[in-house]
């Protein structure tokens, strides 16, 4: 399990009693760095593939380059947005627009787009609004949650419809509908 330093978690209170948590988990994964590979004079091609997969390589001159030498540690930004209603979608851009580079966004999507009026009335958002916000934040992945009980998994107008609406606005297939007991790798 990853230890999350307390200073990495920030809670934000939005209008209409909405809330969000931005959690940054430092140095939790490593990514291959083409810049570092070039610094070590690793030729592009098969050797890069080996290094990307975590294998060490030997160059033509006998130099050994380890995978750890050409990988950089990466932090992960997780944004969790709870009941947020219309106060969160202010035209002035609100606080959330300043938080780009989100890796995973978990966002409530209580209603379908057709029930926008009801979402506003009860302080919730639609699945399409969740998708738009994830796109605006350049999130890499969106997980929608907190569905109204009117959406079940058995009907054509169920949770899958909410997910389809979120994906359409997000512009990415990297969106998922949460379910009880779901685990997510960060």
Number of C-alpha atoms within 10 A of each C-alpha: 3 9 8 13 11 9 8 12 15 12 13 13 11 19 16 13 12 18 16 19 16 19 20 21 19 16 12 14 13 14 13 20 18 15 11 14 20 13 10 15 12 22 12 11 8 11 18 22 12 14 22 19 11 16 14 17 18 12 13 9 6 8 12 13 19 15 19 16 14 24 20 14 13 13 15 17 23 21 25 18 23 20 22 25 25 19 16 22 15 10 7 7 10 13 11 17 12 9 14 14 14 21 19 23 25 24 28 24 31 29 26 25 19 11 13 19 14 17 21 16 12 13 18 27 31 28 31 24 24 28 29 19 21 30 21 16 18 18 23 17 19 29 23 26 23 18 23 14 10 12 18 14 11 9 11 10 13 17 28 17 18 25 25 18 20 32 23 16 18 26 13 16 13 13 23 18 20 20 13 6 6 7 8 8 4 13
